[in-house]
């Protein structure tokens, strides 16, 4: 078989394979998240964020961005929610948390662990989503009444996800 002069072959690097694997795991965890009943609208454990944190620590911020974006789009496709309000809320929260994680790269590691990054990212995710809800879906300030219970849920899930991600990184670093 001969190739035309315009045909290109892309070679996937080892990091590309790692990112794809982490994105696939994040999508699977997103499916688990979607199956868990929620006590309040929008309260989910955010298990897929464990893979984002793992990618951030082991491969860097750009890999974490890829894992997150692939997860949001993949989960949207699999759940049939692509381009619905729920998809945009997920994307908005994900982008807010990624921006904060990007800013956290300059923080000294001895004072800011993966758990603290997870806590901050969970709160940024919540704030990003609430901002979108307030601006586009429910244009009333009363929506902010939901902030305290949602912030508590984000605090708990952020701590749990950060601890799990830290454990996974420790296991990875031993190998």
Helices and strands as residue ranges (DSSP letters): H 14-35, H 49-59, H 61-79, H 85-104, H 114-132, I 133-137, G 141-146, H 147-174
